[in-house]
Amino acid sequence: MYGAETRIQLGAVDGVAQISADAGADKINSPEFQRLVVDAVGAKDARSTRIITDSLYARPLGGDMIAVRARAPTEQLVRQVLETVPRLLEERQKNLREQALAGVNGQLAAIDNLLAGLSNIERQLSDLAKASAADASPSLGAAPLLELLFKIQQEQSTTRLKKIDLETRLGPQKTYPTRLGEENIKVALVAGPGRPLRSAALAAGVALLAFMLFAVSFGQRTAG
């Protein structure tokens, strides 16, 4: 039998996790979620199903991190279990994630509309300023037109910076799905009811030593 453990990082939108680590751990520990994991990894026999559901356990580590461990009859299967957990947890957060994304995308759409309007005004003011400059008798409104054009261009620059900031908030550093929090899943052989193989061997060695001491002691008493 194989045991494995890893860390899971909760998904976020604009740097904010959609659920707490406590809520995520509770979800993973629920019988419903564990059945979904068993179905997703294709554990068909009763033994594999029992081992996975009995051993799959999550606990919050603080922040947006969750520790998860599990056991399965094969190394491949236990890896699949831990790789499946973040994907299924992400699916459970789908509605929350979509709502958060819709809020930021709505702001981006509003900024795009504002930039389009500002560009239209800029073109009109620029045409008026050129016409005024080309007039043999320039009107007194030419200077105010140029001043207004300058202000529009400043507003465009400020709005573009706001757009860049919003796009950064949706970038991979701040917006990402629930995922494994470390590159490698730690897998080890386990013996009996989940005891590490090394611990089982140590226990056997201690029992053997105790038996030998008993045998020596009994032999001495018999000889006496």
Buried (B, 14 or more C-beta within 10 A) or exposed (E): BBBBBBBBBBBBBBEEBBBBBEBBBBBBBEEEBBEBBBEBBEBEEEEBBEBBBEBBBBEBBEEBBBBBBBBBBEBEBBBBBBBBBBBBBBEBBEEBBEEBBEEBEEBBEEBEEBBEEBEEBBEEBBEBBEEBEEEEEEEEEBEEBBEBBEEBBEBBEEBEEBBEEBEEBBEEEBBBBBEBBEEEBEBBEBBEEEBBBEEBEEEEEEEEEEEEEEEEEEEEEEEE
